[in-house]
Amino acid sequence: MERVLLHACCAPCSAAILEWMMANGVQPYIYYCNPNITPREEYEHRRDELKRYAERLGVPFEEAPYDHEAWLEAVRGLEGEPERGKRCLECFRYRLMQSARRAQELGIEIFTTSLASSRWKSLEQTTEAGNEAAETVSREGASVAFDARNWRKGGLQERRQQLLKEMQFYNQLWCGCEFSRRKEEEN
């Protein structure tokens, strides 16, 4: 059975992907790496929802260290960028680089991200960040590949909505960083 590390942002974005993986001979390993999410209570709420679902499915779940200050440093100077702008690309680069390194440490040759399931995120940016992370980490050691699949296709967007209701997931309306929340509150 193929193992794939899933960088997962939240339960609503990850549930249909996890279901698809398990139905298609893929053994997922959830890596919750989201230092962009603030405040800490929001981060923990999203983590706990995802962990609850992972336990229900019997899927391994790992939480990366929460270092919001390091994330802020990674996106410094891009705070005023719009959603899907340069800040988002740098955020994806930061989180997917950590995910690629963790996959390599675990001996998992493929990683992907639930960010590619969100209609609010740019597939081009997630693909660029994932491919860059895979190339960088592969140069440093064992080969790791990024699965740039569009997790919105093949009925997964519709299944996401069904699971959201069935599982009564907490469903946030912004990505989690203070900059996107500020923009959401302005609208």
Secondary structure, DSSP 8 states (H G I E B T S, - for coil): -EEEEEE-S-HHHHHHHHHHHHHTTEEEEEEE--TT--SHHHHHHHHHHHHHHHHHHT--EEE----HHHHHHHTTT-TT--TTSHHHHHHHHHHHHHHHHHHHHHT--EEEEGGGG-TTS-HHHHHHHHHHHHHHHHHHSS--EE----TTTTTHHHHHHHHHHHTT----SS-SSHHHHHHHHH-
